[in-house]
Amino acid sequence: MTIDILAILQIIVSILLITGVLLQQRGSAMGSAFGQEGGAFYGSRRGIEKKIFWATVTLGALFIILAVLNLIF
């Protein structure tokens, strides 16, 4: 029972992690992920880009924790 829940959670987290990584594009604004042109401006992350970055970091850590728990159980 626990193994099934861990596996399902890991699949959900992995899909969210893939989405978070794909939404991030270095050197362009958020809109370029959806087809808009962006200049070659490298600035700091602000607003939604910063939130997506930290959500991706958190999901990555959660994915690793779930993988280790899957190995233990």
Backbone as a ProteinNet text record, in pm:
[ID]
protein_1_A
[PRIMARY]
MTIDILAILQIIVSILLITGVLLQQRGSAMGSAFGQEGGAFYGSRRGIEKKIFWATVTLGALFIILAVLNLIF
[TERTIARY]
82.3	0	86.6	186	274.7	356.3	396.6	478.1	398.9	272.3	189.3	173.9	153.7	138	267.7	381.5	510.3	536.8	503.4	525.3	436.9	312.6	220.9	266.5	307.4	357.6	482.8	570.9	692.7	661.5	563.9	523.5	466.1	381.4	321.4	429.4	521.2	628.8	718.7	745	831.4	766.6	636.3	566.4	571.2	548.5	556.4	698	797.2	936.6	974.8	931.7	956.5	892.2	770.1	700.9	775.9	822.2	896.8	1026.7	1097.3	1222.8	1196.8	1092.5	1061.9	1015.1	955	910.4	1025.5	1138.8	1253.2	1337.7	1366.7	1456.7	1552.9	1678.4	1779.5	1799.4	1806.4	1835.8	1715.6	1597.5	1479.3	1366.8	1267.5	1155.1	1062	968.3	873.3	792.4	762.6	679	741.3	873.2	937.3	909.2	869.3	832.3	706	630.3	505.3	511.5	632	646.1	682.7	692.2	730	880.5	924.9	1067.9	1121.1	1242.9	1305.8	1446.4	1494.6	1630	1732.1	1857.1	1966	1999.8	1902.5	1920	1926.3	2036.5	2051.7	2036	1923.5	1899.3	1867.2	1833.9	1797.5	1651.7	1621.5	1484.1	1395.6	1278.7	1184.8	1043.9	961.7	820.8	796.6	719.6	678.7	797.6	898.5	1016.5	1089.6	1096.4	1161.5	1082.2	949.6	864.1	874.6	878.8	893.6	1029.6	1134	1267.6	1269.8	1216.3	1219	1125.2	1014.5	925.9	996.6	1076.5	1151.3	1257.5	1325.6	1426.1	1359.5	1246	1172.9	1124.1	1071.2	1024.7	1141	1256.7	1374.1	1414.9	1415.9	1449	1344.6	1217.7	1110.8	1120.4	1158.2	1175.4	1286.9	1396.9	1508.6	1466.3	1395.7	1348.5	1253.7	1162.2	1070.6	1144.4	1247.8	1326	1397.4	1454.6	1522.8	1422.3	1306.5	1204.4	1154.3	1145.2	1105.2	1207.8	1335.2	1439	1435	1407	1405.3	1286.2	1170.3	1050.5	1038.3
-119.4	0	125.6	131.5	246.7	261.6	149.3	152.6	213.5	179.3	235.8	386.6	433.1	576	649.7	593.6	656.7	662.8	556.3	554.3	656.2	665.8	762.7	905.2	931.6	1064.2	1099.3	1001.2	1027.1	1057.8	991.9	1020	1160.7	1198.8	1332.7	1440	1419.7	1516.2	1524.3	1410.7	1413.3	1489.9	1476.2	1551.8	1701.3	1738.7	1879.3	1933.5	1850	1890.9	1914.2	1826.8	1844.1	1973	1998.9	2121.7	2245	2241.1	2353.7	2379.9	2274.8	2290.9	2346.3	2299	2345.7	2491.1	2538.6	2677.2	2775.9	2727.2	2814.1	2823.1	2945.6	2968.1	3077.7	3046.5	3143.7	3247.5	3373.2	3479.4	3533.7	3499.6	3553.2	3565.9	3638.1	3662.2	3541.8	3543.2	3433.5	3410.8	3517.2	3506.6	3426.6	3415.7	3342.1	3192	3144.1	3002.9	2973.3	3078.7	3061.8	3121.2	3140.1	3178.7	3323	3405.8	3544.9	3556.8	3655.1	3679	3750.7	3717.4	3785.2	3826.3	3931.9	3978.1	3895.9	3930.2	3858.3	3926.9	3948.9	4017.3	3915.3	3919.2	3828.8	3911.2	3898.3	3971.5	3876.2	3932	3846.9	3803.4	3692.5	3641.7	3728	3760.6	3841.1	3789.1	3812.1	3778	3629.2	3597.4	3458.3	3369.8	3426.1	3346.1	3298	3383.6	3345.9	3237.8	3250.6	3150.2	3015.1	3017.5	2892.9	2829.4	2911.7	2860.9	2789	2854.7	2793.5	2674.7	2677.6	2561.2	2442.8	2469.4	2363.1	2304.9	2390.8	2342.8	2256	2301.4	2225.6	2091.6	2092.9	1967.6	1871.2	1924.2	1838.5	1770.5	1848.5	1790.9	1687.9	1719	1625.1	1497.2	1509.7	1392.6	1301.7	1362	1283.2	1213.7	1285	1225.3	1108	1125.3	1017.1	897.7	924.4	814.6	734.5	803.7	734.8	655.3	715.4	643.5	520.5	533	419.7	305.9	342	240	172.4	250.9	197.4	102.9	145.4	62.7	-27.5
0	0	0	89	97	-29.9	-88.3	-209.7	-324.6	-334.8	-441.2	-426.2	-304.5	-280.2	-313	-270.6	-299.4	-449.7	-520	-664.4	-735.5	-693.7	-755	-725	-599.7	-565	-645.2	-665.2	-740.7	-887.9	-943.8	-1081.9	-1093.6	-998.4	-1000.5	-985.8	-891.8	-870.5	-994	-1058.1	-1176.5	-1291.3	-1309.6	-1414.5	-1384.1	-1258.7	-1220.1	-1234.8	-1204.5	-1217.5	-1363.4	-1451.1	-1594.4	-1644	-1600.1	-1639.9	-1590	-1467.5	-1412	-1485.9	-1522.6	-1595.8	-1735.5	-1800.5	-1935	-1936.8	-1830	-1824.9	-1805	-1757.6	-1734.8	-1860.7	-1900.6	-2013.4	-1974.7	-1975.5	-1934.6	-2043.7	-2004.8	-2097.6	-2170.8	-2130	-2195.7	-2094.7	-2131.6	-2041.5	-2038.9	-1950	-1933.8	-2061.2	-2133.3	-2252.2	-2363.9	-2366.1	-2475.4	-2467.6	-2350.4	-2337.9	-2417.2	-2446.4	-2518.1	-2658.3	-2712.3	-2851.4	-2877.4	-2774.8	-2797.4	-2808.5	-2883.4	-2898.1	-2775.4	-2737.5	-2625.5	-2664	-2604.6	-2633.5	-2558.4	-2575.8	-2509.4	-2378	-2295.7	-2168	-2056.4	-1981.4	-1867	-1739.2	-1675.8	-1552	-1439.4	-1327.6	-1215.2	-1229.3	-1165.2	-1170.7	-1081.8	-1134	-1056.4	-1077	-980.2	-991.5	-1008.1	-1111.8	-1134.6	-1170.7	-1237.5	-1273.4	-1148.8	-1048	-922.5	-850.8	-853.1	-788.5	-859.4	-991.6	-1068.1	-1039.3	-1029.4	-999	-864.8	-761.2	-628.5	-617.8	-691.4	-694.7	-759.5	-864	-930.7	-838.3	-763.9	-668.1	-561.1	-510.6	-408.5	-462.8	-584.8	-645.6	-670.1	-706.3	-724.5	-594.7	-485.8	-354.9	-312.8	-336.4	-302.5	-384.4	-510.7	-595.8	-542.9	-500.6	-445.7	-316.5	-230.8	-104.5	-132.8	-228.2	-261	-322	-400.8	-459.7	-351.8	-253.2	-142.7	-59.5	-31.9	44.3	-32.8	-164.6	-247.9	-239	-227.9	-215.3	-77.5	24.5	160.9	180.3	133.2	151	32.6
[MASK]
+++++++++++++++++++++++++++++++++++++++++++++++++++++++++++++++++++++++++

